[in-house]
Amino acid sequence: MKIAAARLLGMSLISSVFAADYVPIAGGTLRTALPLDGETVQVAAYQLRTLPVSNAEFKQFLQRNPKWQRDQVATLFAGENYLASWAAPLDFSPNTPAAPVTQVSWFAASAFCETEGAALPTWSQWEFAAAADETRPDARKDPLWRAKILGWYETLSTDVLPAAGRHPANFYGVYDLHQSIWEWVDDFNGLFVNVDSRAQGEQKVLETCGAAALSLGDKENYAVLMRIALLTALKGQDSVNTLGFRCAKPALQSLK
């Protein structure tokens, strides 16, 4: 099944009913961990949601778009684990209202972002923002910061999540890129495409952490390796207990 074809079948643009906060990120050169032709990519300016989408926000989306409720969603767009922890299709208990929503498929996450005039961030957009700590736009060469991130990832829990935003925002004003959940990205199913496979028009997904490590651009960044390995193992219908999402928008154009 092609993601693009399913997107056309299952999603329609709906006027935004949410008032989420987005912050501008100027973009720039990113030393990416992905196995690309070169070691860096250019990331254009964009806006990123300051917080991941919450249970309360996703409930509002479901109320206005019943076809995405778990008892009505097409199996093409969501598997059996979709919102499985919710007490009922419109009751997110025992989850906390302000906690990040999880157990959401890529298709449902993408549909939500469309209601905000947005889309899921690309991997490059997510990686660019996630490279920052509280004071530096790129803290990835700091071994103490890398160790701290690994510590967070090792304690990710499948239990009830706390409200988002408990930790300080990073350099850009974005919260919880590491401390709370994993996050969907728009191009999750094309993260490992090498030169030969692109030339042949085929996608080559690396299926194990060991194989992925051989071609990562930053072999010391194990936290990113863990995230990439998870995303490349998923299908768009999949839902994971610790996987949520946030949205991204194009950069605001200055008025002349």
Backbone bond lengths (Angstrom), bond angles and torsions (degrees), N, CA, C in turn:
res aa  C-N    CA-C-N  psi(-1)  N-CA   C-N-CA  omega(-1)  CA-C   N-CA-C  phi
1 M - - - 1.447 - - 1.516 110.28 -
2 K 1.277 117.79 134.98 1.458 122.68 179.16 1.526 109.95 -90.07
3 I 1.345 115.88 131.04 1.455 120.35 179.68 1.519 111.14 -58.41
4 A 1.340 116.99 -42.95 1.458 120.48 -176.51 1.523 111.15 -62.17
5 A 1.337 117.29 -41.29 1.453 120.60 -179.65 1.521 111.01 -65.43
6 A 1.330 116.02 -41.92 1.462 119.61 179.33 1.521 111.18 -66.12
7 R 1.320 115.87 -34.44 1.474 119.47 178.39 1.526 109.34 -60.66
8 L 1.328 117.44 -42.32 1.453 121.05 -179.09 1.526 111.01 -67.04
9 L 1.326 116.69 -35.55 1.449 120.66 -177.99 1.518 112.62 -72.25
10 G 1.352 116.42 -37.23 1.448 118.58 -167.31 1.501 117.34 -109.19
11 M 1.320 120.11 -3.62 1.454 120.43 -172.35 1.521 111.25 -128.18
12 S 1.295 115.60 141.46 1.462 120.98 173.24 1.510 108.06 -137.11
13 L 1.320 116.18 145.72 1.456 120.95 -177.51 1.522 110.00 -72.71
14 I 1.337 114.84 127.37 1.450 121.21 -178.20 1.513 107.97 -121.88
15 S 1.331 117.89 142.70 1.451 119.84 179.98 1.516 110.63 -60.22
16 S 1.302 115.94 141.71 1.451 120.43 -176.55 1.525 111.22 -68.75
17 V 1.344 115.66 138.05 1.456 120.97 176.90 1.523 110.04 -120.16
18 F 1.316 117.37 6.14 1.448 121.09 -177.69 1.522 110.16 -108.79
19 A 1.311 115.99 159.99 1.458 121.64 179.75 1.520 109.03 -123.58
20 A 1.291 116.49 55.23 1.461 121.71 -177.29 1.521 110.56 -73.14
21 D 1.317 115.71 152.74 1.460 121.32 177.05 1.517 110.21 -89.72
22 Y 1.332 116.09 130.72 1.456 122.97 173.79 1.524 108.15 -120.62
23 V 1.314 116.86 144.44 1.464 120.30 175.93 1.526 109.05 -116.79
24 P 1.331 117.30 144.88 1.466 120.29 177.74 1.526 110.88 -76.76
25 I 1.323 115.77 139.18 1.462 122.23 175.11 1.526 107.01 -125.82
26 A 1.301 116.16 122.80 1.466 120.54 -170.45 1.516 113.63 -68.44
27 G 1.330 117.40 -20.48 1.455 119.62 -177.04 1.518 111.00 78.00
28 G 1.322 115.39 -172.23 1.459 120.97 -178.39 1.515 111.09 148.41
29 T 1.311 115.75 -157.17 1.457 121.34 -179.19 1.521 110.04 -86.53
30 L 1.315 116.63 129.86 1.459 122.10 -179.68 1.519 110.20 -116.54
31 R 1.309 116.10 124.47 1.467 121.06 169.92 1.519 106.59 -81.53
32 T 1.316 116.33 95.80 1.449 120.97 -170.48 1.523 112.15 -83.26
33 A 1.310 115.63 154.17 1.463 121.61 175.79 1.521 111.99 -85.75
34 L 1.320 117.73 -8.06 1.459 120.47 -177.80 1.526 111.65 -78.56
35 P 1.323 116.97 152.64 1.467 121.09 179.27 1.523 111.60 -81.17
36 L 1.320 116.71 80.65 1.456 121.92 -179.32 1.520 110.29 -101.71
37 D 1.340 116.09 179.58 1.464 120.51 179.44 1.524 111.19 -58.49
38 G 1.307 117.44 -39.31 1.454 122.15 178.85 1.509 110.12 -123.24
39 E 1.311 116.23 -177.71 1.453 119.97 -176.93 1.520 112.77 -90.06
40 T 1.327 117.63 -12.87 1.453 120.07 -177.39 1.520 110.75 -128.83
41 V 1.331 114.96 154.73 1.460 121.75 173.83 1.523 107.53 -132.69
42 Q 1.318 116.18 155.29 1.462 121.44 176.11 1.521 109.10 -94.80
43 V 1.305 116.07 128.24 1.464 121.95 179.06 1.522 107.70 -110.35
44 A 1.321 116.09 118.52 1.461 120.64 179.24 1.524 110.31 -70.53
45 A 1.324 116.39 158.66 1.455 121.31 178.14 1.536 109.94 -59.23
46 Y 1.317 116.34 145.00 1.464 121.82 -178.48 1.519 109.20 -157.05
47 Q 1.316 116.53 176.82 1.462 122.97 173.58 1.527 108.22 -119.03
48 L 1.329 116.18 144.43 1.456 120.59 -178.81 1.522 109.45 -129.84
49 R 1.297 115.60 140.52 1.470 121.57 176.22 1.522 109.20 -60.61
50 T 1.322 116.82 133.42 1.459 119.61 -176.96 1.527 112.47 -70.11
51 L 1.317 117.51 -29.68 1.459 122.83 -178.52 1.531 110.17 -128.29
52 P 1.319 117.27 151.80 1.461 118.10 171.76 1.522 110.40 -65.18
53 V 1.308 116.56 157.38 1.465 121.95 179.74 1.525 109.07 -64.45
54 S 1.325 116.44 134.60 1.459 121.69 -174.98 1.527 111.83 -93.30
55 N 1.330 115.27 168.09 1.464 120.73 175.06 1.516 111.10 -60.00
56 A 1.331 117.32 -42.85 1.463 120.47 -178.67 1.527 111.32 -64.20
57 E 1.325 116.97 -41.19 1.465 120.46 178.57 1.519 110.94 -65.93
58 F 1.310 116.39 -40.74 1.465 118.28 -179.10 1.530 110.61 -69.15
59 K 1.317 118.22 -33.63 1.462 120.39 175.40 1.526 110.34 -60.95
60 Q 1.349 117.46 -43.94 1.465 119.98 177.31 1.525 110.97 -58.38
61 F 1.323 115.41 -42.55 1.468 120.03 177.66 1.526 110.66 -59.65
62 L 1.327 117.60 -43.57 1.460 121.61 -179.28 1.524 111.54 -66.24
63 Q 1.317 117.40 -37.07 1.461 120.41 178.98 1.520 111.21 -63.05
64 R 1.328 116.71 -35.96 1.458 121.39 -178.33 1.532 112.29 -88.18
65 N 1.306 115.87 -14.62 1.476 121.23 -177.91 1.523 109.44 -135.91
66 P 1.338 117.80 73.92 1.465 121.63 -173.03 1.523 114.24 -57.08
67 K 1.326 117.53 -25.07 1.463 118.77 -177.65 1.521 112.31 -64.21
68 W 1.351 117.63 -13.62 1.462 120.72 178.70 1.525 112.06 -98.61
69 Q 1.339 117.81 1.07 1.456 119.65 173.89 1.526 109.50 -68.93
70 R 1.321 116.36 149.82 1.463 119.25 -169.73 1.522 113.71 -64.63
71 D 1.331 118.00 -23.94 1.463 119.83 179.16 1.522 112.13 -89.75
72 Q 1.341 117.37 -0.58 1.456 120.49 -179.34 1.528 113.53 -126.11
73 V 1.313 117.83 -17.25 1.456 120.65 -175.16 1.527 110.67 -65.13
74 A 1.310 116.60 141.36 1.466 121.83 178.45 1.528 109.88 -68.48
75 T 1.314 116.63 141.11 1.468 120.50 179.87 1.524 111.62 -63.01
76 L 1.308 117.40 -19.22 1.456 120.93 175.51 1.521 111.26 -63.15
77 F 1.338 116.37 -26.56 1.460 121.14 -172.73 1.523 114.75 -111.45
78 A 1.312 118.95 -7.78 1.466 120.61 -179.31 1.522 109.86 -160.46
79 G 1.337 115.25 137.67 1.454 120.95 179.15 1.512 111.91 -88.65
80 E 1.339 115.49 -172.91 1.462 120.92 -173.27 1.529 113.00 -69.96
81 N 1.332 118.36 -18.35 1.459 120.66 -179.40 1.526 112.72 -88.38
82 Y 1.321 117.19 1.79 1.470 122.34 -177.14 1.526 110.56 -61.79
83 L 1.336 116.96 116.02 1.462 123.88 179.50 1.525 112.39 51.22
84 A 1.337 116.08 34.10 1.464 120.66 -174.36 1.522 112.71 -66.63
85 S 1.316 118.31 -24.59 1.463 120.12 -178.70 1.519 113.06 -78.99
86 W 1.333 118.08 -14.93 1.458 120.64 -179.27 1.528 109.74 -68.18
87 A 1.330 116.34 141.48 1.456 120.76 -178.71 1.527 112.00 -65.66
88 A 1.321 116.85 -30.12 1.466 122.82 178.73 1.523 107.40 -154.51
89 P 1.341 118.34 167.74 1.462 119.94 -176.97 1.521 115.01 -53.18
90 L 1.338 117.48 -29.91 1.470 120.62 179.37 1.530 111.41 -121.36
91 D 1.304 116.67 23.96 1.463 121.69 179.22 1.519 108.79 -128.60
92 F 1.343 116.63 103.51 1.465 119.65 -174.74 1.528 113.48 -82.90
93 S 1.335 118.66 0.45 1.458 119.05 175.96 1.541 109.24 -61.10
94 P 1.337 116.91 147.05 1.456 129.65 10.30 1.528 114.45 -86.06
95 N 1.311 118.24 14.03 1.462 120.89 -178.35 1.528 111.31 -73.80
96 T 1.312 116.14 155.17 1.456 122.95 -179.58 1.526 110.19 -81.59
97 P 1.338 119.38 136.96 1.473 120.47 -177.59 1.523 114.05 -54.85
98 A 1.332 118.22 -42.27 1.462 121.68 -175.83 1.519 113.39 -89.35
99 A 1.320 117.42 1.03 1.459 120.55 177.10 1.521 110.15 -77.21
100 P 1.330 118.17 153.51 1.469 119.88 177.98 1.528 111.11 -60.69
101 V 1.314 116.30 136.32 1.458 119.69 173.16 1.529 108.43 -72.27
102 T 1.319 116.40 139.67 1.459 122.26 176.23 1.532 108.30 -131.18
103 Q 1.312 116.40 -174.85 1.473 121.46 -176.46 1.532 110.57 58.40
104 V 1.319 115.80 38.56 1.460 122.01 179.99 1.522 108.97 -115.34
105 S 1.305 117.62 133.14 1.458 121.13 179.87 1.529 110.75 -73.67
106 W 1.340 115.36 163.77 1.466 120.34 176.75 1.524 110.48 -60.51
107 F 1.326 116.92 -38.61 1.456 120.76 -178.36 1.528 111.16 -64.78
108 A 1.329 116.79 -44.47 1.465 120.37 179.47 1.518 110.68 -66.56
109 A 1.321 117.22 -41.65 1.464 120.83 178.32 1.530 110.75 -61.16
110 S 1.321 116.68 -43.73 1.460 120.49 178.90 1.522 111.61 -63.18
111 A 1.340 116.37 -40.67 1.462 120.16 179.09 1.518 111.04 -64.22
112 F 1.329 117.17 -40.14 1.462 120.18 176.79 1.527 110.42 -60.32
113 C 1.325 116.58 -48.61 1.461 119.36 -177.57 1.523 111.56 -59.51
114 E 1.326 117.51 -34.23 1.462 119.85 177.88 1.517 111.56 -60.16
115 T 1.343 117.81 -32.48 1.459 119.56 179.42 1.513 111.98 -68.43
116 E 1.317 117.97 -16.38 1.459 121.82 175.96 1.529 111.46 -100.42
117 G 1.325 117.19 12.27 1.455 120.06 -176.14 1.507 111.33 64.62
118 A 1.319 116.15 33.21 1.457 122.30 -172.78 1.520 109.82 -133.26
119 A 1.317 115.45 -171.54 1.454 122.94 176.46 1.525 107.36 -148.78
120 L 1.299 116.50 166.55 1.457 118.46 170.70 1.524 108.94 -62.13
121 P 1.323 118.89 143.38 1.465 119.27 177.48 1.521 110.82 -65.44
122 T 1.303 116.58 149.82 1.460 119.67 170.57 1.522 108.27 -71.78
123 W 1.347 115.70 165.88 1.454 118.20 177.14 1.527 110.84 -58.68
124 S 1.312 118.12 -42.27 1.465 120.92 -178.60 1.525 111.25 -62.34
125 Q 1.324 117.13 -40.05 1.459 119.97 177.56 1.522 110.90 -64.78
126 W 1.338 116.18 -44.45 1.463 119.01 179.44 1.530 110.30 -64.66
127 E 1.326 117.54 -46.78 1.457 121.25 -177.34 1.526 111.10 -63.48
128 F 1.323 117.10 -37.73 1.465 120.89 -179.95 1.530 110.22 -61.47
129 A 1.336 117.12 -49.36 1.461 120.39 -179.61 1.519 111.75 -68.61
130 A 1.323 116.94 -36.15 1.464 121.17 -176.03 1.522 113.02 -75.64
131 A 1.322 118.27 -9.82 1.462 120.99 177.15 1.523 111.89 -74.72
132 A 1.324 117.01 -14.20 1.463 121.42 -174.21 1.520 111.53 -87.52
133 D 1.322 115.88 144.34 1.457 120.48 165.08 1.526 108.00 -102.13
134 E 1.310 118.70 -158.89 1.456 120.54 -174.64 1.524 113.46 -69.39
135 T 1.321 117.63 -25.53 1.469 120.40 -173.24 1.516 114.38 -124.75
136 R 1.329 118.45 -12.12 1.464 122.07 -175.15 1.524 111.00 -124.41
137 P 1.327 118.34 139.01 1.461 119.80 177.83 1.524 113.00 -69.34
138 D 1.333 118.08 -23.08 1.460 120.97 177.44 1.533 108.73 -143.64
139 A 1.304 115.59 103.87 1.468 121.39 -177.81 1.521 112.10 -106.45
140 R 1.316 118.02 13.32 1.462 120.51 -169.26 1.516 114.28 -69.94
141 K 1.328 118.28 -19.43 1.461 119.58 178.26 1.529 112.38 -82.34
142 D 1.305 116.74 -5.80 1.454 121.84 -179.57 1.528 109.01 -83.65
143 P 1.332 119.61 111.11 1.468 121.07 -177.26 1.523 113.02 -63.36
144 L 1.321 117.56 -30.14 1.463 119.68 178.88 1.527 110.70 -69.22
145 W 1.336 116.20 -39.25 1.463 119.34 178.20 1.531 110.94 -67.24
146 R 1.336 116.68 -41.38 1.464 119.53 177.21 1.521 111.13 -61.39
147 A 1.327 116.45 -40.64 1.463 120.11 179.68 1.533 110.80 -65.78
148 K 1.319 116.20 -37.19 1.462 120.47 178.67 1.523 110.90 -63.62
149 I 1.333 116.17 -42.56 1.467 119.98 178.05 1.520 110.73 -62.94
150 L 1.327 117.21 -44.15 1.458 119.96 177.97 1.523 110.97 -58.95
151 G 1.320 115.75 -39.14 1.461 119.43 177.73 1.515 111.96 -60.66
152 W 1.344 116.63 -40.91 1.461 119.66 176.67 1.527 110.85 -63.41
153 Y 1.326 116.80 -45.36 1.456 120.15 -176.53 1.518 111.94 -64.71
154 E 1.321 116.40 -33.87 1.455 119.99 -179.55 1.521 112.57 -69.86
155 T 1.333 116.51 -18.16 1.461 119.87 -178.54 1.527 112.56 -107.18
156 L 1.351 118.54 9.74 1.456 119.90 175.65 1.523 109.15 -56.74
157 S 1.317 116.11 130.22 1.462 120.78 -173.05 1.519 110.83 -114.07
158 T 1.333 115.39 149.14 1.465 120.38 173.91 1.527 110.55 -91.67
159 D 1.338 117.55 0.98 1.457 120.92 177.31 1.529 109.72 -75.86
160 V 1.317 116.33 -175.97 1.460 121.43 179.88 1.522 109.56 -61.50
161 L 1.326 116.54 127.48 1.460 121.60 -177.20 1.523 111.10 -83.02
162 P 1.333 117.64 148.28 1.469 120.28 173.97 1.525 110.50 -77.73
163 A 1.324 115.90 171.99 1.458 121.29 177.38 1.521 110.50 -60.31
164 A 1.321 116.23 147.27 1.464 121.19 178.39 1.525 109.83 -73.28
165 G 1.332 115.45 162.26 1.447 120.92 175.21 1.509 115.12 83.49
166 R 1.326 118.56 16.98 1.473 120.87 -179.87 1.523 112.08 -74.68
167 H 1.335 116.68 -26.22 1.458 121.24 -179.35 1.531 109.84 -96.89
168 P 1.322 118.22 158.62 1.474 120.16 178.99 1.530 111.69 -61.07
169 A 1.318 115.15 150.66 1.467 120.48 176.05 1.521 109.49 -68.91
170 N 1.336 115.44 157.56 1.460 118.72 177.77 1.527 110.71 -84.34
171 F 1.296 116.29 -172.18 1.466 123.83 -176.45 1.531 112.47 -51.25
172 Y 1.338 117.17 -33.42 1.461 121.79 -176.10 1.527 112.97 -92.32
173 G 1.336 117.48 -7.30 1.455 120.51 -175.97 1.514 113.05 91.33
174 V 1.334 117.57 21.03 1.455 123.40 -179.61 1.530 108.91 -104.30
175 Y 1.324 116.41 137.70 1.457 122.42 -177.39 1.529 112.41 -105.50
176 D 1.320 115.00 149.17 1.468 123.10 163.26 1.527 114.84 60.97
177 L 1.314 117.82 34.09 1.461 118.92 174.76 1.525 111.12 -71.36
178 H 1.316 116.96 -21.28 1.455 120.54 179.69 1.525 113.68 -123.67
179 Q 1.308 118.69 -32.95 1.448 120.77 -163.46 1.524 115.43 -77.93
180 S 1.313 119.29 -15.82 1.455 119.75 -166.17 1.531 113.60 -118.03
181 I 1.332 117.58 -58.62 1.465 121.58 -172.00 1.529 109.79 -142.16
182 W 1.332 115.67 170.04 1.459 121.89 163.35 1.525 107.00 -81.71
183 E 1.343 117.58 162.44 1.459 119.63 -177.82 1.530 111.53 -138.03
184 W 1.323 114.79 139.49 1.457 121.00 173.11 1.526 110.42 -63.52
185 V 1.329 116.37 147.61 1.463 121.98 166.81 1.523 107.97 -125.07
186 D 1.309 116.34 157.36 1.459 120.15 -173.67 1.527 112.53 -62.29
187 D 1.333 116.67 -40.21 1.468 121.04 -174.60 1.526 112.06 -102.82
188 F 1.340 116.94 36.31 1.462 121.16 -176.42 1.530 112.69 -57.93
189 N 1.337 116.52 -30.21 1.473 119.99 -174.18 1.524 112.59 -89.60
190 G 1.323 117.86 10.14 1.458 120.28 178.52 1.512 112.63 -135.94
191 L 1.346 117.03 25.89 1.456 119.25 -174.82 1.514 113.20 -71.43
192 F 1.323 118.25 -29.75 1.459 121.08 -179.85 1.517 109.46 -113.79
193 V 1.307 115.81 89.32 1.460 122.45 176.51 1.512 107.10 -126.70
194 N 1.334 117.84 114.34 1.460 118.85 -177.39 1.520 111.27 -91.15
195 V 1.300 116.86 175.30 1.465 121.50 -174.35 1.523 110.86 -59.99
196 D 1.336 117.61 -46.21 1.460 120.53 -176.97 1.517 111.56 -64.16
197 S 1.348 116.76 -43.27 1.460 118.52 -177.01 1.518 110.83 -69.14
198 R 1.331 118.32 -33.62 1.463 119.54 177.05 1.523 109.98 -64.95
199 A 1.331 116.57 -41.01 1.458 120.54 -179.01 1.517 110.52 -62.72
200 Q 1.335 117.34 -30.78 1.457 121.10 -179.27 1.518 112.46 -91.46
201 G 1.335 116.28 -0.55 1.450 119.86 179.64 1.504 112.96 73.53
202 E 1.317 118.80 24.64 1.461 122.27 -178.42 1.518 109.88 -118.41
203 Q 1.339 115.33 152.59 1.468 120.51 175.80 1.517 108.59 -99.69
204 K 1.339 116.22 131.61 1.455 120.08 178.40 1.520 108.32 -117.93
205 V 1.326 116.82 110.46 1.446 121.83 -178.62 1.520 109.03 -99.93
206 L 1.324 116.78 128.31 1.453 121.07 176.17 1.517 108.62 -80.48
207 E 1.330 117.34 128.82 1.447 120.16 -167.50 1.519 114.40 -98.77
208 T 1.314 119.30 -9.39 1.451 119.57 -178.49 1.508 110.48 -130.27
209 C 1.329 115.68 155.03 1.458 120.04 178.93 1.517 110.79 -61.35
210 G 1.321 117.79 -38.20 1.451 120.75 -179.34 1.512 112.24 -62.89
211 A 1.320 116.33 -44.28 1.462 120.13 179.15 1.516 110.59 -65.93
212 A 1.333 116.00 -39.05 1.454 119.41 -179.81 1.524 111.04 -63.55
213 A 1.314 116.78 -38.61 1.454 120.30 -176.68 1.514 112.35 -62.45
214 L 1.345 117.74 -27.89 1.457 120.92 -177.61 1.514 111.94 -66.32
215 S 1.318 118.04 -25.30 1.456 119.86 -174.50 1.518 113.63 -120.15
216 L 1.324 117.55 6.14 1.447 118.37 176.27 1.517 110.89 -66.51
217 G 1.332 116.11 142.92 1.445 119.55 177.84 1.518 112.82 -73.10
218 D 1.320 118.10 -24.09 1.466 122.55 -179.12 1.514 107.67 -128.74
219 K 1.325 116.62 87.95 1.464 120.94 -172.51 1.522 113.23 -69.94
220 E 1.337 118.13 -15.20 1.460 120.50 179.00 1.525 112.16 -85.80
221 N 1.315 116.95 -11.89 1.453 120.46 -176.39 1.528 109.83 -89.22
222 Y 1.334 115.99 72.55 1.453 120.87 -174.51 1.524 112.38 -65.31
223 A 1.329 116.88 -30.02 1.457 119.54 179.37 1.523 110.58 -62.66
224 V 1.333 117.40 -41.02 1.454 120.67 177.36 1.522 110.48 -68.24
225 L 1.331 117.05 -38.88 1.462 121.15 176.89 1.523 110.46 -57.24
226 M 1.334 117.31 -44.26 1.457 120.85 179.73 1.523 110.93 -60.38
227 R 1.326 115.93 -42.37 1.465 120.07 -178.27 1.534 111.11 -67.65
228 I 1.339 116.20 -44.51 1.462 120.05 179.46 1.523 110.61 -63.06
229 A 1.333 116.63 -42.00 1.462 120.31 -179.82 1.528 110.88 -60.80
230 L 1.329 117.01 -40.13 1.468 119.71 177.44 1.518 110.75 -63.62
231 L 1.327 117.34 -50.52 1.458 120.84 -175.03 1.523 111.89 -62.44
232 T 1.330 117.08 -40.62 1.461 119.23 -177.57 1.517 112.64 -72.18
233 A 1.336 117.03 -13.80 1.464 120.22 178.19 1.523 112.50 -88.44
234 L 1.329 117.67 -4.77 1.455 121.34 -173.00 1.517 113.34 -98.04
235 K 1.337 114.40 158.82 1.459 123.52 166.83 1.521 107.87 -110.23
236 G 1.317 116.24 160.89 1.448 119.95 -176.03 1.518 114.65 -60.73
237 Q 1.343 117.70 -24.96 1.464 121.28 -179.89 1.520 112.74 -82.40
238 D 1.335 117.58 -12.14 1.457 121.08 -172.27 1.526 111.67 -70.79
239 S 1.324 114.85 150.26 1.458 122.55 174.73 1.518 107.99 -133.82
240 V 1.331 116.28 132.91 1.456 122.44 -175.44 1.519 109.11 -123.03
241 N 1.323 116.72 142.85 1.463 121.42 -174.86 1.522 113.59 -59.67
242 T 1.326 117.61 -29.10 1.467 120.88 -177.23 1.525 112.24 -111.69
243 L 1.329 117.76 17.86 1.467 121.98 -176.41 1.519 110.47 -113.41
244 G 1.338 115.71 118.56 1.456 121.59 176.33 1.515 110.51 -125.41
245 F 1.332 117.73 -146.96 1.459 118.98 -177.88 1.517 110.89 -167.33
246 R 1.326 114.90 163.07 1.459 123.99 166.31 1.531 106.82 -136.98
247 C 1.309 117.81 173.89 1.457 121.32 -174.41 1.529 111.07 -118.99
248 A 1.318 115.53 161.39 1.463 122.25 178.82 1.527 108.97 -132.76
249 K 1.345 115.26 152.51 1.452 121.93 178.63 1.521 109.85 -129.63
250 P 1.320 117.69 159.12 1.479 119.08 171.92 1.511 110.58 -62.32
251 A 1.319 115.60 160.49 1.461 120.49 179.11 1.520 110.19 -64.28
252 L 1.331 115.53 145.32 1.457 119.93 173.61 1.524 109.69 -67.10
253 Q 1.319 116.55 136.30 1.457 120.93 177.67 1.521 109.31 -89.09
254 S 1.309 117.25 129.32 1.456 120.70 179.59 1.514 110.43 -70.47
255 L 1.318 115.56 142.33 1.462 120.80 179.46 1.525 110.55 -84.55
256 K 1.309 117.79 136.34 1.461 122.31 -179.97 1.526 109.86 -107.12
